[in-house]
Amino acid sequence: MSKNQFRFYATVSDRGQIFIPKALQNYFGIKSRDKVSFIVDDDGKVVFMKKRGGKEL
């Protein structure tokens, strides 16, 4: 992991929901009702992005 990367962990609820850590909410400027996307690469890596105006950041 490079020095520009960071790692967070989340627990999946019984309803299949995850909590986005506050540090990530602040970093991406995520607020209630915002849309986010999870993109899974061929190698299994997941990319998390906030959507803005129908486009990913």
N, C-alpha and C positions, 0 to 999 in steps of 0.2 A: 504494500500500500504506500503510495507516495505521500509526501507531506501535505499536499493539497487535498487529499481525500480524508474522509472521516467516516466512522461507522456507528450506526445506531441499531438498536434491537427493539422489536415490538412484539407484543403478544396478541395472538388472534383470539377474539372473543368467541363465545358459543354461537353467536350469530354470524361469524365469519368476517367481522370487522377488525380493522387494525387502528391503533392510535398513532397519529403522526407526531413524533416528539416535537416539543415547543421550539427547540433549536432549528429544526428543519422548517417548521411553519414560519419562523422569523426569517430564515435564510431565503426562502422562496416567496415570502410575502403572502402566504396562504391564509385566507380568512374563511369563515363559515360560508358554506354553499359554493365555494370555488371548486372547479373541476381539476382533477389531476389524472395523469395517465401512467400506466405501468407498461413498459415495452420490454418483451422478453427476446433477447438475442438468441441465435442458433446455439451458442455455447452455454445457455442457461443464465447468463447475466441479465439482471433486471435493471432497466433504466427508469427512473422516476422523474416526471416532469409536471410542472404546473401548466395548465392551458390558459392562454390569454387571447381573448377575441377569436376563439376557434383555432388558434395556432399554439403549438408548444413553444415554450421559451427556449 
